[in-house]
Amino acid sequence: MFARLVPAAVVAAGLVALPGCASKLNVSKSYDMDAGEAKSVDLDPQKNPQKLTVEFTSTDADVTVLVFKEADAKTADDLITADSKKALGQAKGKTGTVTADLPANTAARVVVRDAQKKTKVDLKVSNK
């Protein structure tokens, strides 16, 4: 009888753990950017809160990388004009890391902007 209960307990424990699992995010993008241009990566909402990490490198110019709730940077114009004070996280430079806590069920937008000359930008977005 004990042999029957052990497998059932293991299966039940696994099923209890499933609802807490979050979708693993691993997005890589590369952009050739001109001075004054902005690019973005849109992230779908997740059921659980997320800690986003954005790693970036730029070959020839400093850039600003920001993480917004999608509602705070909705349009193409917002990519350039959205108030950086509304960003959940930001960094400026040729290389860097941005972290941001994103609430559950909230779409996000990672924005790259403020290059002063032509550059290539590589982004890697992940979550925990």
Secondary structure, DSSP 8 states (H G I E B T S, - for coil): -HHHHHHHHHHHHHHHHGGG-----EEEEEEEE-TT--EEEEE---SS-EEEEEEEEESSS-EEEEEEEGGGS-SHHHHHHS-GGG-SEEEEESEEEEEEEE-TT--EEEEEE--SS-EEEEEEEEE-
